[in-house]
Amino acid sequence: AGVFGHLSDSSLGRKGSLTVVCAINAIFGCLTAFSPNYWTYVLLRVLTGFSTGGVGLCAFVLATEPIGPSKRGMAGMSTFYFFSC
């Protein structure tokens, strides 16, 4: 999340960073399906988890940016209600 947070603020932009991290997530997810042994599977699942953190960060920022500053905190916290359920 730290790497893609930096890339989204500097060179790629938010949408570009989200596109790249979603592509990486899809690639690692597909490679996981074809892993030949347990340790390769574990490594690919860890890499998928790292890219999922980038997806969460970029999507959260893109979703809360258009909301005004007075309601942004409430809207941001409301997105986490779905994880609780």
C-alpha positions in Angstrom: 0.0 0.0 0.0 2.9 2.3 0.7 4.4 1.8 -2.7 1.2 2.3 -4.6 0.2 5.2 -2.4 3.5 6.9 -3.4 3.0 6.0 -7.1 -0.6 7.3 -7.1 0.6 10.7 -5.6 3.6 11.0 -8.0 3.7 9.5 -11.4 0.8 7.2 -12.2 -2.1 9.1 -10.7 -4.9 7.5 -8.7 -6.6 5.8 -11.6 -3.4 4.6 -13.2 -2.2 3.2 -9.9 -5.5 1.4 -9.4 -5.3 -0.1 -12.9 -1.8 -1.3 -12.4 -2.5 -2.8 -9.0 -5.6 -4.6 -10.3 -3.6 -6.0 -13.1 -0.9 -7.2 -10.8 -3.6 -8.7 -8.5 -5.2 -10.6 -11.4 -1.8 -11.9 -12.6 -0.8 -13.2 -9.2 -4.3 -14.7 -8.7 -4.1 -16.6 -12.0 -0.6 -17.8 -11.3 -1.7 -19.0 -7.9 -4.1 -21.4 -9.6 -1.2 -23.0 -11.5 1.3 -23.2 -8.7 3.2 -26.5 -8.9 4.0 -26.9 -5.2 3.0 -25.6 -1.7 5.8 -23.0 -1.3 5.1 -21.4 -4.7 1.5 -21.2 -3.7 2.3 -19.5 -0.4 4.6 -17.0 -2.2 2.0 -16.1 -4.8 -0.7 -15.8 -2.1 1.6 -13.4 -0.2 2.1 -11.3 -3.3 -1.6 -11.3 -4.0 -2.1 -10.1 -0.5 0.3 -7.2 -1.0 -1.4 -6.1 -4.2 -4.8 -6.3 -2.5 -3.6 -3.8 0.1 -2.8 -1.4 -2.8 -6.3 -2.0 -4.3 -7.9 -1.1 -1.0 -5.9 2.1 -0.6 -6.3 3.4 -4.1 -10.0 2.5 -4.3 -10.7 4.1 -0.9 -9.0 7.4 -1.8 -10.7 7.5 -5.2 -14.1 6.9 -3.6 -13.8 9.5 -0.9 -12.1 12.3 -2.9 -15.2 13.7 -4.6 -17.0 14.0 -1.2 -16.8 17.4 0.5 -14.5 17.8 3.5 -17.3 18.1 6.0 -18.8 14.6 5.1 -15.6 12.8 4.1 -14.9 11.3 7.5 -18.4 9.9 7.8 -18.4 8.5 4.3 -15.0 7.0 4.7 -15.9 5.2 7.9 -19.2 4.0 6.4 -17.3 2.0 3.8 -15.9 -0.2 6.6 -19.4 -1.2 7.9 -19.5 -3.7 5.0 -16.3 -5.4 6.2 -17.8 -5.7 9.7 -21.0 -7.4 8.3 
